[in-house]
Amino acid sequence: MNDTGPKGRSQAVGVPSIAVSAYIAAVLLLAVGLAVLAWRTYPLNSSGSLSNNDSVTLVVLAVLGVLGSASQERNVGGHITFSFASIILLAAVALTGPLGAAAVGAMTCLVVFDKQRVEVRVFNIGMASAIGAAGGFVYLIAGGATEVSAVGGLGYLMLHVGLPLLLADVSICLFNAVILSGIVRLTKGTPMRRFILGMLETSGPAYIGYGLIGFLFVILWVPAGVGPASAVLILAPLFVARWAFVQYGDEQRARERTLSALVAAVETKDLYTRGHSERVASLCDLMAGSLTLSHQETEALRFAGILHDIGKLAIPTRVLRKADRLSDTDLDRIATHAARGVEMVRDIEFLADSTEAILHHHERMDGLGYPGGLRGEQTPLLARIIAVADAFDSLTTSRFHREPHTVQEALAELHKRAGTQLDPSIVAALERGLVRHDWEPTRLEPALMVTAGRAFDHDDPAASDLIAGHAGTEQAP
Amino acid sequence: MRTRVRNRVRAAPLEMVSGVFALILALGAVAVIRWRLQEPQTFPVRPLLPMIWVFFVVIVVGEVFRVRQPDSRHTAPLATAAALAFAMTVACPNGTPAIYRAPLVVAVTSVAMLVGLAPSLVRRRPIRLTDLASSLFGITVAAVLFREVPVSHGRSVLDLQGSWPVDLLALVMVLISEFALTIEVLLLATVRAARSHAPFSRTFQDEYMAAFGLTAALSTTGALVALGERPLGVSAIPLFLFPLGLTQFAVRRRSAIRRTYRQTIRALSRLTEFGGYTEPGHASRVAELSLAMGRHLGMSERDVLDLEYAALLHDIGQVSLTVPIPGGATVLAAPADQRRIAHDGAEIVRQTGVLDKVAVILEAQTTSYRQVRELGEDLPLASRIIKVCNAYDDMAGSHPNAARRSAAMERINLGLGYEYDPRVVDALVRVLERGKG
């Protein structure tokens, strides 16, 4: 239900269409229907009226639910979502039955502290109440105990509370995904099947955790006799965990921003490369999508993209800005930047996967690149990706002797070099990626061009040939 | 590297004392148990054995998977929570009253902690006996408070709780745990204050704030497990530790990222060295010195962290220079150039969007102390510290001998009160003296 969060809220812009309104009405109707059914079949207790104790339970759970949903659903970094409201709803399923769960679900979504469109709120109330009631029915059908207080050992509690609660948990997760997929299908056109599978994949595992914690909550509340105070005991460690996760996310972002901002500052040394690292990093991101790299590889690639030229800092400015034709010594000096770059970032643990890519981003398929002279697939994949991004960005940026290439011209140039300098499959991946994303060639300001002058651009594919030729003559004798 | 070696040497006596202290606690507990065993048994021990074993195993496992926090203590949340629960267990599922006394808790916990050290010994990782001893002492406090100390008519909480409502018992358990963990933090703060020569009250505040969230999670989990044992028996121990397991996971992730963030800043601080703008090691020497002075002057751990980052990055503004200053020594550059470099550095750091405080420190790092005295300008203490440290390191150089040291101090003393804050210079003198001795 919490998973309505950003997904449920961000959609519907403007007045909802008739189909959407009808769908919301249907969900609301389903919720009311289930609630009536619950009232008829499983009233809160046999006399049909609330006992004092039950109403206390209900109120406490509802308040917790509201607090839970108010404090949650910021993605706490690294694919981790935390939902207190789901835990509360599960506890309500076992403690108050289907009707109570429906009520707790509805009340949780009734009080919302941030701004929310009316129809979104109505939809959330309907959905939460419906899945609460449905979970309650599943719990009872699976043989869940209505009077959890009945004393029994571990076996009894597992069989009559744990197992039914787990089934209720799974069905709540499923119902939630199905109902949401409908509204997303209507508003965004995402196929229902894909949405459901995606949601099960991202929040499915978390629901197992919610199930276990919900079970512990119920055990503590009734059989252990702690009552409403069990909320504090159970939720305190979770709050702390969430707090640490939020900090984790913040620090992760801080780390990345620090790294790229400082690298950008250092780039001022070589005027041509201003913004180059950032652009290479985003080209890498774009290719990671079409090469279906893992999350971890994509991260490593992005950092390698940001840092691939960091070693140029160690090369004297006079060489970088030299206007004349470079001597062989100068070329050798420039070629050291890959290895110097690795030297600089070696001590940063999380860049361990990126260093190979930084070291080998000037290797060539024909083995004439530097520093290793690796051939073909010997060069690590990430390094080959950076090589393509590097060449593409260099071609689509203006130089003193030419205007920037258009995307089409640059791609044609890369195709010409596929097989000798660049990996053809990666050039193809770049092309696929550029179909989905626009790329604007970089026009440097005239003033900057004047200062940058005729400086040597080591990323220009022609430079790669120059250094390759130079290396070749050196190796020949 | 140098810091680590120095800390280890310095800390040795403290570690020894802690180890002996823990050993006395453990042996004392065993002695009391042996003495008690000679008396006629008042309750059956055998049914409790499965529970004792599970606690033992959980504490061992928890100790093995410690959370190593950079520059802070190493905690073992699962072990601590399990030991707290052991100290406050009141009943087992099969109706056996758990009326064992505190020495059993202390003995089992200390043996389990020792066993948990084994993997660290085998892998030759550094062991912190101070953390271990204070943790054991915290558990002892909890066990004694819960099981031994008479609170009313000579009866302890354990004797009384039968007539209490369960939520009152839960509250008492949480309070006892909180108290015990506070004692633990107190001990740790004492040790750290002694180690880093920082004022005690500041260290305690820092440690307590840093541990606050975890302390809350630990004390509630201790009560959770103890209360869960009644309906669920021994299986309550792993089950109710699950939420804390999530907490531990989150805290581990967080400290891992903190560590790498610091590595990032350290590596970035060397960019100017690689570019040939500054002398190798200058930034990290200034950072180390600033850190010691910040602690000495009683800055909070948060401020010390900003100070460290600012000190590491204090020369980053030099990358905007086309031609490096000879030797990278800003103290010898013209005042206007110094200010421009400081300003450029602050701008660069501000670009990150997350280091605003560091940028403020960098901006003011060249401002004379006289501005504070005469114009009442608000100059961050961190900036004053960096100004002094930078000047000292620029003049003393990388391998200072006594003569260069005193020459550098002499030049700094010339600017005392005008250029440099006397209180900060005084701290420098103290810190340097300590470094020699």
Interface residues (C-beta under 8 A of the other chain):
Chain A: G78 V151 G153 L154 L157 G209 L212 I213 L216 I219 L220 P223 A224 G225 V226 G227 P228 A229 S230 V232 L233 I234 A236 P237 L238 V240 A241 R242 W243 A244 F245 Q247 Y248 E251 Q252 R253 A254 R255 R257 T258 L259 A261 L262 A264 A265 V266 T268 K269 I310 L313 A314 P316 T317 R340 E343 M344 V345 D347 I348 E349 F350
Chain B: P93 V166 D167 A170 L171 V174 G213 L214 A216 A217 T220 T221 A223 L224 L227 G228 R230 P231 L232 G233 S235 L239 F240 F242 P243 L244 L246 T247 F249 A250 V251 R253 R254 I257 R258 R259 T260 Y261 Q263 T264 I265 R266 A267 L268 R270 L271 F274 G275 G276 I316 V319 S320 T322 I348 V349 Q351 T352 G353 V354 L355
